[in-house]
Amino acid sequence: MTRFIAAEVDIAIGKRIQQRRKELGFTAETLAEQIGVSQQQFSRYERGATKINVSHLVNIAVILDTPISW
């Protein structure tokens, strides 16, 4: 099993969110508004610069119609 450090996990999650968001044609600003954070905060989530709040992660998964495990 591969071991990740916390920062690598944050970056991997952010990349997945960005990938799916772009596949569906959402802008970062639109998705940020839908989960109730600023566009700047959402950008930090996608870059992995900030740990994502679990409730925001669940909301993003629902909005992007993606299983949380992905």
N, C-alpha and C positions, 0 to 999 in steps of 0.2 A: 504494500500500500504506500502511495506517495504521501510524504509529510509536507504540509504547507506551513509557512509562517503566516501570522495574521495578516500582514500587509499583502502577501501574495493572494490570499483568499479575497480580500477586499478588491484588489485589482481584477481578479478573475470574475467576480460577481459584476463589477462595473462594466466589464467588456461584454458580458452576456446580456446585460440590460441594454446596452447601447446597440448591440447587434440586433436584438429582437425589435427594439424601438424603430430602428432604421428599416428593418424588413417590413414593418407594418406602416411605415410612412409617418410616424409621429415625430414632431419636433421635441427637443428637450424642454423647451418652454411649455408646450402643451402638457406634456407628462408631468412636469413639475407642478403646474397649476392643479392638475387632477389629484395629486397626492398631497397638496397643500404645503409645498416648500418653494423657496425661491429658485430661480433658474441657476443661480450661482451655487446653491447647496446641491441641487441635482447634478450639476456638473462635477462637483467634488465626489459625489457618489459614483458617477460613471468613471472617473479617473482613479477611484480607489483611494483618494486622499482622505476621505472621511468614512468611518464605519457607518453603514446604513442601519437605520432604525428598523427593527423587525416588523413593526406595523406598516412602515413604508414599503418594505420589501414584499410583504403580503399584498398590499394594494397594487404595487407595480405588477406583480405576477397576475393578478386578476385583470387589470387593465390590458396587459399584453397577452392575455389568454394563454398563459404559459404555466406549467406546473412549477411550484416553488422549488422542487428538487432539481430542475433544469439549471 
